[in-house]
């Protein structure tokens, strides 16, 4: 009996010791409160340091405005289809772009030669056959104010070289009602004037692009040039009574350009642009007048490295 009581007492004591002993805890949970948070994802990822692009632009433009040689000014209104029909030479076009980090170097050019006809105002029903050659080559240095993979904004400056040549064959339109009146006014039945000029305009501009989807971006550029850098005394030939005289007019030298559209990255190495381009001249120096605008759709395809 005493042995049973002693045995129960020992078991009770062992149970009490076991229950009162500290419970072995498992591994503590990992404390992340002292860990630095992951860096936020930046919207402006820096593009690769070097980019090279070469393109062949196609500018489907019309030519309109006033064009004059040796003081005789003729209005031009040549649509794109007329320009194609009367083009005397294949247009030469090319563009190039190089970027190193934030610095950009780019330019393009175009040469076109065509012939058309016009009626000269103020010379009493006189027609003129006009042969026009024009070319421009522009080059710029830019710096990216915003340099991101998905968006960029650049300020650039450079120069635009311009060349215009005109050949005007002025002839009587052979209207039988006016031969005596023309003779009394001293208007000749035919006259030929020709000449050419070239000049360089300083240019400043702003351009940028925004990627809206991986292969698609919007782009736009705008610039202004000339700043009357080449302006000089100018004149036009006008009729006063029976004679033609030179009338002094104000010289000017300005140019404006805007362009923009959508760009599609067709493959890893090939891209294309579709948009609109407008280039306006206001140039009048000596007896040469070029107040024309080139305006129309713009398409360009090229490769990038």
Secondary structure as the mmCIF struct_conf table of DSSP 4:
data_model
#
loop_
_struct_conf.conf_type_id
_struct_conf.id
_struct_conf.beg_label_comp_id
_struct_conf.beg_label_asym_id
_struct_conf.beg_label_seq_id
_struct_conf.end_label_comp_id
_struct_conf.end_label_asym_id
_struct_conf.end_label_seq_id
HELX_RH_AL_P HELX_RH_AL_P1 UNK A 2 UNK A 20
BEND BEND1 UNK A 21 UNK A 21
HELX_LH_PP_P HELX_LH_PP_P1 UNK A 22 UNK A 23
HELX_LH_PP_P HELX_LH_PP_P2 UNK A 27 UNK A 30
TURN_TY1_P TURN_TY1_P1 UNK A 33 UNK A 34
BEND BEND2 UNK A 35 UNK A 35
HELX_LH_PP_P HELX_LH_PP_P3 UNK A 36 UNK A 42
BEND BEND3 UNK A 43 UNK A 43
HELX_LH_PP_P HELX_LH_PP_P4 UNK A 45 UNK A 48
BEND BEND4 UNK A 49 UNK A 49
STRN STRN1 UNK A 50 UNK A 69
TURN_TY1_P TURN_TY1_P2 UNK A 70 UNK A 71
STRN STRN2 UNK A 72 UNK A 78
HELX_RH_AL_P HELX_RH_AL_P2 UNK A 80 UNK A 85
TURN_TY1_P TURN_TY1_P3 UNK A 86 UNK A 86
STRN STRN3 UNK A 87 UNK A 100
TURN_TY1_P TURN_TY1_P4 UNK A 101 UNK A 102
STRN STRN4 UNK A 103 UNK A 120
TURN_TY1_P TURN_TY1_P5 UNK A 121 UNK A 122
BEND BEND5 UNK A 123 UNK A 125
STRN STRN5 UNK A 126 UNK A 147
BEND BEND6 UNK A 149 UNK A 150
STRN STRN6 UNK A 151 UNK A 172
TURN_TY1_P TURN_TY1_P6 UNK A 176 UNK A 177
BEND BEND7 UNK A 178 UNK A 178
HELX_RH_AL_P HELX_RH_AL_P3 UNK A 179 UNK A 185
TURN_TY1_P TURN_TY1_P7 UNK A 186 UNK A 186
BEND BEND8 UNK A 189 UNK A 189
STRN STRN7 UNK A 190 UNK A 213
TURN_TY1_P TURN_TY1_P8 UNK A 214 UNK A 215
STRN STRN8 UNK A 216 UNK A 225
TURN_TY1_P TURN_TY1_P9 UNK A 227 UNK A 230
STRN STRN9 UNK A 234 UNK A 240
TURN_TY1_P TURN_TY1_P10 UNK A 241 UNK A 242
STRN STRN10 UNK A 243 UNK A 249
STRN STRN11 UNK A 252 UNK A 265
BEND BEND9 UNK A 267 UNK A 269
STRN STRN12 UNK A 270 UNK A 285
STRN STRN13 UNK A 286 UNK A 286
TURN_TY1_P TURN_TY1_P11 UNK A 287 UNK A 287
STRN STRN14 UNK A 288 UNK A 304
#
